[in-house]
Amino acid sequence: MQGPDEQQRMMVRIVQGNGKDNRSWMPLGCLTTALFLATLGVSVFIFAIPLLALQDKIPTPLLGAAFSGYFFAKLLIAPLAGRLSDTKGPRTILAVSAFSGALLPLIPLVSTSYQILYLVQFGLGLAAGAMKPVGSAAVAALAAARNRGKAFSLYNGVVNAAFFLGPVIGGLLFYNRNLVPVLLFLAVTMGVSGMIVLLALPSDTTTCLASSSTRVKEQTPWLSRTALLLAVSGRTLCTASLLAFYPAMLAQSLHGPTWLTGLVFALPSLAACVFLPLGGWLADRQDTKGLALLGMALSGLCLVGLHRAHSGSAFVVLGLLLGLGSALSFPSSMTFAVSLGLRQGQTMGWFHTAANMGFVCGPLVGGAAAHYLNSIPLALAVVGLVGLALLVPLSWLVLARTPGFLQKGIITAGCLLVLMGLGQWSLQGQAVGKEAPTDGEAEVGQRYAGVAMGNVVHMTVFGLTPEQGGEASQQAFATISRLEAEYGHRNYAGSVGRVNLGAGKAPVQVIRPAFDLIARALELGRMSNGVFDVTIGAITVLPGYYREKAEADKKHLVDYKKVVLDQEKGTVFLPEKGMALDLGGLAKGAIMDSAAATLRSQGASSALVEAGGDLFCYGDRTWKVGIQNPRGDGLLGVIEVANAGVCGSGDYYQYAFTEQDGTVKRKHHILDPSLLDSADKSVAVTVVGPSAEQADALATTLFILGPKAGQKLLQHYSQSSALWVLPDASLVRSPGFPAFLQSQPSEE
């Protein structure tokens, strides 16, 4: 009779013996190719669905419900698919899932109603949710035991590559707003994936490595399995939060062009792909528990440290370390998982269920932390701490070889103390935003944060209890969400989006706030002689519009005088096809004003609303506001404001360097309508006005005009003032602009 230790050793010998060293890499390569194609097809479809929803005015809650259904389907099917793989074999499960995924996109070719599309999306969730755990279990079954780390690094590499290429191919296929090419691509990739599985995957491949003649009773390493699943859920919790909130954090911190934000955002994934071969090589030679713990801990620590990053180089270093952590933990954690039992399909099913749980919960945890802490960077730090806390059971397993319970307890206590220290380091002394009240009163405002309008939005509310403040902030964020949808030209279901779709066809009725905002925008166009022109949308709706000068044949489409308003019917009409409105020059300010009005209506005596450096404040408080240096680190100076909007406009938010006449020039997103090219008379402008809307609109206009013509326009807006930063780095201040609180560079 064998004891438990002998049984465990026998089990390990069975697992290792099943991975024959002479096993060909050909089936493994074909399997990873099949999984790559399936993942690519699904990612292309998933990318195109939100674009179609915007085009066809599908309600946003239904879109969110569809994606929730997709992830819920993956969550449900993973353990079941893994168990079936152990009894029926992975070949059957993979082929059925792939061919089902190939047939599903044929249904919308008959009917493209959103109910049918969402049903297809749910079905794809089942197909993809089955293929991932079964595919990873089959990878383990095909690879020799000593090469499983390399096999899993290959598997993760091709999956990451598919996720990268999916949005690119999806954008190309959906370029003409036609879903048929996307559906056909999905059907072909899934069909080819199924054919590869049938032709190249050996029929005798099994994910249950115990043969019928084996008399060893498998021991269930429940502690190891539980510790690993907690660690995996913690890792994906961090990953999901990073995907949800990192772009907004980068946009707020870097103040660079969108391509730079995208590059830094993609850096962890790119670094993971580069370091994956190293992770696989180490997983075949080192203790997989310790290596997985090291990689996950490194990723968690980087997440905790992100809020301390204030420069591009710091984000680059942390991005590389995040990628290294992922590359170390992916192959090692999967190799460790398949070593825990003979039923590898079941093991990988639960492995991916834990991963899916992290993806579901990550944005929820991060969003709640951001709302409570009023800071996206601090929210990511909190998520990182949660991820590190979920590593404690795995740490105990790694310490299993440490002799004595007392020694283990001491080391574990030390780890917990380090975790607590990291938490204190993360949260202490963190000022939220650049604004702070100067009156020195003891009352502390309620602070809230969220992501909207492409920025992190902060609200500071006074005169309410925490419960009242929370309710007021929720109402204000609801106002922001509603108006952002109505004013944004990329939302085809909103007021402005519908007006643009109706260009050259018929007048479009819009909500009253949108009508009034468009009317005020046209009035500023008249006052500025067309310098502020919301019909510039004919140019700005195009991707990367500022990289090259617009074609001259679009000049006739940019003319605010052509816009037809019907006050009685509340309609807006663009008479020529190709015309489009872009309210980006004043919409953010108008939305901040409306959010502040909501807070006031909820009883807040004083409040500040800030988004991406622009703000509006009201009440009996004075606020210090820092003005950013557009060509360097730090601030130009600090001013004090009260009951005012402060907005800026600059060439450093979105830009690209292009060569023109042999000279490299900075092309940015603020266009001079008379030139259809980037304005060049200013580097940055800051405006203080009675409302955020007026400050926002004037900042754009004065940036284009420059200080000489700009100060003439300001004579019609006596309550507003401006500060220009010119190309030679000199400063020009209009009468009435607040003085800096400290000595600054010379001004004209």
Helices and strands as residue ranges (DSSP letters): H 4-18, H 26-55, H 60-88, H 90-103, G 104-109, H 114-142, G 145-147, H 148-173, H 180-200, H 222-254, H 258-283, H 288-305, G 306-308, H 312-338, H 344-373, H 376-389, H 392-398, G 399-401, H 405-427, E 436-437, E 446-452, E 455-462, H 466-487, H 495-501, E 508-509, H 512-527, G 534-536, H 537-540, G 545-547, G 552-557, G 560-562, E 564-566, E 571-573, H 587-601, E 606-611, E 614-618, E 623-628, E 635-641, E 644-650, E 655-660, E 663-668, E 671-672, E 677-678, E 684-689, H 692-714, E 721-725, E 731-733
